[in-house]
Structures are given as C-alpha cells and as structure tokens.
Amino acid sequence: MLLMGLLLSGLSTFAQTGNLTEEQRMAFDKVYFRAMKEKMQGNLNEADLAFREAIILDKENANVFYQIAEINYLKKNVKEAVRFAQVAVQLNPKNIWYNNLLADLFKSNREYEKSANLYLQMYDNLKPELNYLYEAASNFFYAGKYKKSIKILDKVEKLIGPKEEVIIKKEQVFLQSNKINKAIKEVERLNKLYPDIKYKGMLADLYLSKKDDKKAIAIYNEILKEDPNNGYASIALCDYYKSQGKHDLAYTYLKKAIGSQDMEAKFKIQILVSFITPIAEGEKRKQAYELIDIFKQANKGEASASMLKADLLLQDKKYAEAREEYLLAAKFEGGNYQVWQQILYCDQELSNNEFLLADCEEALSNFPTEPLFYNSKAYACLQFKKYDMAIDAALKGVEFVVENDELKIQLLSIAGDAAHYAKKPHLVDSIYEQALLLNPENAYALNNYAYFLSLRKENLDKADSMSFLSLQIEPNSASYLDTYGWILYQKKEYEKAKSYIEQSLKLSPNSGEVLEHYGDILYKLGEKEEAIKYWNKAKTNNSTGEFLDEKIKQGKLVE
C-alpha cells in the first residue's frame, strides 16, 4: 500500500507532461504504474514493454525514455540504452539524472569523447561539481585526447591547488602520450609537495625508462638508505643489474626483495615461480631453495610459501620432505584441493599406506564428496586388510562420481577385490557385474572377476570367456596370462595352461604367485621334481599361497 502510494504520488511529478486530457492521463497512469511495479520487482523485460506502451500514450514524456534507458543499461543493451537516454536529455536537457545516465552510457559504449563533452556541459550548465571535471579528463584520456585531458586537469588545479591526485593523473597522461620529460617534472613536483618514499620510487622508475640510469640508481639507493627493507627498490635494482650482466649483484638485491616485509606476497611468488622449473639445475636450483626459505621466513603463515617449497622438493623426488611442506600448507589453507591431492601423491610415491590412510581421512573431512579421495582411502584400507572399510569407502566414492565410468569401475574393482578377501563371494559377483555393465570391455574388471571365479572353481566357462577377452584387450599382461592359464588349469587343460603360464613367466619371472601356479601345473603333468623346484622358487619370491609350505614339505600337490 505504501509503495502504491509513493508511486502514485510520483506520477504527477515525474511521469506526466501536462499535455494530456483527463482520459489520456488516466490511461497513461495505469500503464506507467504497471511498468514501475514490474521494474521494482525485477521483471525488466515486462517493465521495458510496459514503458514502451507508455511512450505511445505520451511521446513527450522524458521520464519514460529515461526509465527505458535505465532498464536496458541493466540488461546490458547499452546501444539501446544510449538511444533512449539521448531522447530523455533532448526532452529535458536540464535534468541532472538524465545527463548523468547518458554520460555513463557513452563511457560504457566506449564513446569516451562524447562522454567527456557531456560532463563538461553538465559542469558549465547544470552543476559545477569537480567530479564532472575529473570524469571529463579521464574520458578524454581514454579517447586519446591527451591535450584536452591536461587542459581540464590544469583547470582543476587552478580551482583547488596542486593536489596529489591531480598531479598523479597528469603524470599518467604525459606518460601515456610519450612525454616522459613532462611526466618527470610532475613527479618531481609531487616529491617536493608531498614527500613520500613511493613517489621517489615513481621518479626512479621514470628515470630508468628514460635510460637515465645514474639518476635512477641514485634514487633507489637513497630509498634503501631511508628504508633498507623496501622490496620494490631492491627488485628494481635487481632488474637493472641483471640487464647489465652483473648477476651476483642482481641476486643480492633479489634476496633483499624476497625477504622484505612491504612487498606483496603475490609479486614475490611471480618472481619465484621462474626458479621452480624442472630444468633449473646447479646454481639456479640452489638459489631456488635459498629464495624460498627467505620467502617462508618473511611470509610466515602464507600457505603458498610451503607449497612452493613442496613443489620444488617434489621435482627432486624428495617425497617425504615435500609431504611435510604440503601438510604445513594445509594447516594454513585446508580447503585447497590441490594441496591434498599432492599430499596423497607423496604418500603413494613413498608406498606408505599408513600415511595414505591418515591423510585420506583428513582430506575427506575437507572434501567429503571427492571420489578420488575415497579411491585412495579404499586402496589404503585394502593394503591394511581392512576389507569392510575398503568396501564402504569404495562404494561411498561411487555415489559421488559424475560422468566418469572409468573411475566408477576403478572404485568398484577395489570394492570387489576387498569383498573377495573378506570372503563375500556373492558381493564380489554383484560388484563386478555392476562394473562390467558400465564397460563390458574393462580388462582389469574382466581379469579379476574371472580369477576370483576360478579360485572358487565356479562358472569356469564364464571365467574362461572373460579372461580370454581381457587378453584380447591387453595381450602382454603377465597377470592376465597367469589368470587365463590358471582357469585352464582348473578346467584340467594342463598342457594349454602350461603354455600361458610360461608366457606370463617370460614377462614376470619373479612373481611368486605365477611360479607356484607353474609348479602346480608341472605336478599335474607328472614332472614332480620340477614342480618342487618351482614351489621353492615361489617361496623365495614371497608367494602367499595357502598350501605352499605343505607342498614343499610333502613333495606333492596340496589343494
């Protein structure tokens, strides 16, 4: 009710031209009110259409054109907005709001000179606000009209005196127009009026760009006498001496810059990244470690410091040290996915399943829906023979996989393997059936499912088909050759089985499991002495066969 009252009270002031009959006014008010209501509710398309209806009823109404311009500006239809704003200004040239909108629209449409001229008109004819002069100067600058921009800034300076922001703007204009000497004069004036170390730095930068090295270096050294920890002066001197081929001196200043407190961490990181490359060797590698340690000392609590150190250690395959640095980074930035990804990678490279399991738990506390972390956790649980935990982690991970069947199969395979060792055969079959529905030609799933069936001496024809298909996909896999040979053994096709196991041994001669299988086949083929010989080899190569010791002890096959 209040909103309606405000809108209705505003109609006579803002909406009507006064040139309408009573009937026309009522029709206009009805459409205008509907348009304003739609606008205030955020229904911009409906508001736009309604205001265009209002124009038909009152073609002289500047406010309606203004409203349409404003709506199209919000809709990012800048050209359309300009068209209607121009009509609004033509109809009511003294309205400050209409002029402001049009000037802003010209700027958004990159019609900078038009925007600048309109701001000048507003200053001269509507309201002498300094902001209009600043806007005009900026827009002439964007338009490349540097003389006009300087002329306006000179006018501002006459009005308010030599203020910092005005002198800085003039320096920027002169610099952009390649008038380096005039830019220098402005910054020299700035230094006299507003003594500040940052303006000294600006002046030194300008002298350096002018190739006046002596003056630039003198100022940088003056800055460092005044502020020995000034990182920006140090990095400027570093760049200068590097360009002169004085690399030792350049490196001295680089260390000062990296160790400074005033220089932003992000700038330091940009510099350090160039040192952290796999091709950096010898002295540069040594410098990389030294610089990162300096950075860490100067930026305590900065996760990026530990991440840079960790990345460097990772390149040098120092996985234990890299892991410690990544863990330190995680203390400051636990929600950084890449950090946890790298921690788990280090764990895997270290073959430390204890670390892997603990780190997976921590990673999942930060990213509870990340399937790759569940995959790592399930794998670690499998290595620790925590089979039920492995199954739970793997199947939980499957729930969070989106459009990645290969990852689903990987998780299901871990769950299937864990179910086998947990002596849950029906769960094994169920899980591997799911995996093969996703991809009937996944060699790993085909092989493992077939092998588990062969160990149970169940569905051997199905196992045979799956194992044979896995070999068509990956014919040079020692593991898959062993599986197929073992299935043939279970089917009592010993000669054929021997052939496949021999192929497997050529590829993997020290596999305890394959050596034991070969011994079993030899025994069935009547080669008992050879069988015992291979059983002993299997034991030497850490076969985990349940009856291996009994076979060796009794000198015969035990199943």
Number of C-alpha atoms within 10 A of each C-alpha: 6 7 10 12 9 10 18 16 11 13 16 13 11 13 21 20 16 13 11 13 9 10 9 13 19 12 13 23 20 13 19 26 21 16 27 22 17 19 19 11 10 12 14 20 14 16 25 22 13 21 27 20 16 24 19 10 18 20 13 18 21 26 25 29 26 25 23 27 29 25 23 20 20 12 13 12 14 18 16 17 26 25 15 21 30 22 21 27 22 14 17 16 16 14 16 14 13 25 25 17 21 28 28 20 26 22 19 16 15 14 16 25 22 19 27 29 18 21 28 22 17 22 17 13 11 15 14 13 13 13 12 21 24 20 23 28 30 24 26 24 24 18 18 16 17 19 15 16 26 21 13 20 22 16 12 19 14 10 10 10 11 15 13 14 10 20 20 16 20 24 23 18 26 21 16 14 15 11 13 18 15 15 24 21 14 20 26 17 16 24 18 10 12 13 12 11 19 14 18 21 21 18 24 27 22 21 20 17 12 13 11 13 16 11 15 25 19 12 21 24 16 16 21 17 11 11 12 14 19 23 24 23 28 25 24 22 23 24 17 19 17 15 11 10 11 13 15 12 14 21 19 14 21 23 20 21 26 31 23 23 15 13 17 13 17 10 11 21 16 10 14 20 13 10 20 22 15 11 10 14 13 8 8 14 18 12 18 22 18 14 24 26 18 18 27 20 15 17 18 10 15 17 22 19 26 25 23 25 24 27 20 22 19 19 14 12 14 16 22 17 15 25 26 15 22 28 22 20 24 22 11 14 16 18 14 15 14 11 23 25 16 20 25 25 17 24 22 16 12 16 12 14 20 14 17 24 22 14 21 26 16 16 25 17 12 15 18 14 16 18 24 21 26 27 26 27 28 30 26 25 25 22 15 14 14 16 25 17 19 29 26 16 23 30 23 18 25 23 12 15 17 10 8 10 14 14 17 24 24 19 29 27 25 26 28 33 24 28 22 20 16 16 12 13 16 11 18 24 18 12 23 23 18 15 25 17 11 15 15 14 16 19 21 18 27 26 25 24 26 29 24 21 22 24 13 11 13 13 11 19 15 14 25 23 13 24 27 23 20 25 20 12 13 14 12 13 16 22 22 27 27 29 31 29 31 27 26 22 22 18 15 13 14 20 15 13 24 23 14 20 25 19 17 25 18 10 14 16 14 16 19 22 18 27 27 26 24 29 26 28 25 20 19 17 13 10 13 18 14 15 27 23 15 22 29 21 18 24 18 12 16 13 19 13 14 10 11 19 15 13 20 18 9 10 16 16 19 13 9
